[in-house]
Amino acid sequence: MKLTTRIKLFWDRLWIRKDEFHKSLNMDVMAMLDMNEKEQEEYLADLVKRRNIAHDRDENGEVK
């Protein structure tokens, strides 16, 4: 995977936003093209987890 892709994914995972529609929770198709199948599965699982947390924070009005 390219270094710039790794840095972007690291930055997106640095903290989970309270806004479930934040751009860091969008699927990065260009990054996925650089990943093997296992990395893609891990990326999607992590993305779903972060989206669910952000959704729960939105519903509860939690500010963090």
N, C-alpha and C positions, 0 to 999 in steps of 0.2 A: 504494500500500500504506500502511496506517495506521502512524503513528509507533510505537505500542506494539508492533505486529507486527514492525517493523524492529528495534527494540531487543531483543525476545525472540530473534529469529533471530540477531542479532549476538552476544548473550550465549551462545547455544547453540554457536556456532561459535568462540568465544574460545579454547577448547582442546578437544582430543579426549580424552574420558574413557577410563580404562583398563577400565571396566565396559561391556560391550557392551549391557547392559540398562538403562543410565542413561536417565532420562526425556528428556534432551536429544536422544536419538537416536530418539525416537518421531516419527512423521509428524504434523505440525501441520495438521490439516484446515482449521481456522479461518483460519490464515495463508494456506493455498493458495487459499481462496475470494477473497482480496484480490489474488491474483497473476494476471497474464496468462499465456498458454500458455508463452511463453519462460521467464518467471520460474519457473513450476512445473517445467519440465524441468531448469533449472539447480539448483533447490532439491532435487529428487529425486536428481539426479546427485551433488550434494554430500553429501546424507544417506547414500547408498549408500557413498560413499567413506569418510565418517567411521565408519560402522558396520563396514566391513571393517577399518579400522585398529584400532578398539576390539576387534573379534573377535580379530585377530592378537595384540594385547596381552594379552587374556584367556588365549589358548592358551599364550603364551610366559611368562606370569606376570610380565610386564614392569610395573614400577611407575614411573609418571611423573606 
